[in-house]
Amino acid sequence: MSEHSQDEDRQSAETSTRSDHDKAAPQSDAAGYLAHVRSVFLSPDEFFDDAHRSDRGHALVDLAVYAIAVYLAALIARITGYSGWGFEFGYLLEAGKSVLTIGIPLACAVLAFSAYAQRSNKPHSSGFFLEKLGAGLLLPALLLLAALVFDVLDIRIHSWLRGLSMAFIYVAVFAFAYRYATPGRLTIAAGFLAGFYVLYRLLALLF
């Protein structure tokens, strides 16, 4: 009888331990991502050093945050419009096109950086560039979210913030090309930026 009671106690303890672990895992993931964000903003020189590697999952979250910011900013811009508030179902699709318009050139930039780095016998893989680019998109995402708030409040500087966000994208593309993919080769890095810009503008015309 006592052995049966002991077995039940052990099972209860194991269940409680698993439950505590399941609760702690999301909290630790959230804390780890917040530490990642703090590192990007407070210690950028250290974070963007060639030798520093971050969690691949954090990079994917960074990209998701930027995509959501682009989508929401584009959606709110269409809802507020120039003639007052209004909503149409097509706005959802148009906002999605905005994500593709910037997402495709960014994906092509990562692949191009990786291909050139491998051809030049550099140790950086596409995963490395994905991590750095994801972190580099956090500031543009923050600016877009701020622009979204100002747009809702009808404070006209929201267009400045959108422009500044895109300017930081151009800076990031050039900086990552020059520092990681083509170190010391300014003209090639400028060529990467030009290619990114042309593809982005073409997609903007198509979409």
N, C-alpha and C positions, 0 to 999 in steps of 0.2 A: 504494500500500500504506500509505504514511504518512498519506494523507488519510483513508483508511478508519479507521485507528487513531485519528486526531484526532476523527472523527465519533463513534466509540464513547466516547471520553473525555468529549466534550461531553454526550452523552446520559446517561452515568453521572453526570456532575456535576449535570445538571438533575434527574435522578431523586433524587439525594442531597439536593438543595436542597428539592425538593417534600416529601420524607420529613421533613426537618428542620422545614419549615414546618407540616406536618400534626401533628407532635409538639408544636410550640411553641404551636399554636392552643389546644388544650384547657388547657395550662398557663396561658396568658395569660388565658383565660376564668375559670379557677379563681382566679387571682390577682386578677383584676378583681372577682370576686364577694366575695372575702375583704376587699378594700379597701372595697367597698360596705358590708359588714356592720360593719366597724370604724368607718366613717363614721356609720352609724346609731346605734351605741352610744356612741361616743366624742365625736361632734360633732353631737348631735341638733338643737340650735338652728340650726346651719348647714344640715343636711340637710333639715329640715322648713320651711325658709324658702320663701316663695312663688316666688322666682326660681330656686331650685335644681331641676334636673331630673336624673333618674337614667336608667340604661339600662332600656328596657322589658323586656329579657330578665331583668334582675335582679329586677324586680317579679314576673315570672311564677315565677321560682325561689322568691322569698319566699312567694308564695301556695302553691306546691307543698310547701314545707317546713312551712308551717302545716297544710295539709291532711293531710300524712303524720303530723304530730305529733298531730293530733286523732284520726286513725284508730287509731294505735298506742296512744294513751292509753285510748281507748274499748275497744279490743280487750283490752288487758292488764287493765283494770278488770273486764271480764266473765270473763276466764280465772281471775283470782285470786279474785274473788267474795267472799262473806261466809262460805262454808262450805268454803273450801279450793280448791286448784287443780283446774281441770277445763276441758275444751274441747269445744265443739260447733260444727258447721259453721255453724249459724245466727249464731254470734258474729261471723263475718266480715261477714255482711249487716248485723247490728245496728251494727257499727262504721262501715260505709259510710253508714248512715242518720245517724249522728252528724255526719259530714262535711257531708251535705246540710242538716242542721238548722241549722248555723251558716253554711254556705257560701251558701245562698240568701239569707238576710237581708243578708249582706255584699255580695253582688252587687247586690241591690236598693238598698242604701245608695249604692253607687258610681253607679248609674244615676240615682238621685234627686238626689244631689249635683250631678251633671253637668247634669241637666235644669234644676235650679233656678239653677245658676250661669249657664247660657246664657240663661235667661229674664231674669236680672238683669244681663245684659251683662258677666259676669265672663269672664276669658280662660281659665278652667280647663276642660279637656276631661275626658272619662271616662278617657283615658289618664293624665292628671295625677293624678286621684284614685286610679287603680289603683296608680300608683307609690308614692304616699304611704301608701295603705292597706297595700300589701304590706310596706313597711318597718315600719309600725306593728304588724304581726302577728308580727314576729320575737321580740319579748320574750314575748308570750303563748305562742308556740311553744316557746321555751326553758323556760318555766315548766311547760308540759305534759310536755316530755321529762324534766324533773327529777321531776315527779310520777310519771311512769312508772317511773323508777328506784326511787323511794321505795316505790311500790306493790309492785314485785317484791321489795323487801327487807322488806316488811311494816312500814314506818315510817309511822305513821298521819298524819303531816302532809301526805301526798300530797293529801288532800282540800282542805287549805288552799291548796296551790299551784294546784289546778284552779280553785278559787274566785277566787284572785288573777288567774289568767290571764283568766277571763271578765270580771273587773272592769276589766282593762286594755283589753279589747275595747270595753266601754261607754265608757270614757274616750276611746279613739281615735275612736269614732263621733261622740261629742259634740264633741271637739276639732277634728276635720276639718270637721264641719259648721259650727262657729262661726268657725273661722279662714279656711277657703277658700270654702265655699259661701254662708254667710250672715254675713259679718263684721259685727259690731256688732249682730246681731239674736239676742239670747239666747233669746227665746221660740220662734223658728223652729228654732233649733238643738236646743232641748229637745224640740220636736215631732218632729224627725228621730230623736232618741234614743228617744222613746216609741214611735214607729212601728217602729223596729228591734226594740225589746224585745218588743212585742206579736207581731210576725211570728215572732220567734225562739221565743217561748213557744208559739204556736199550732203551729208545726212540731214542737216537742218533744212536744206532745200527740198529733199525728198520727202521728209516727214512733215 
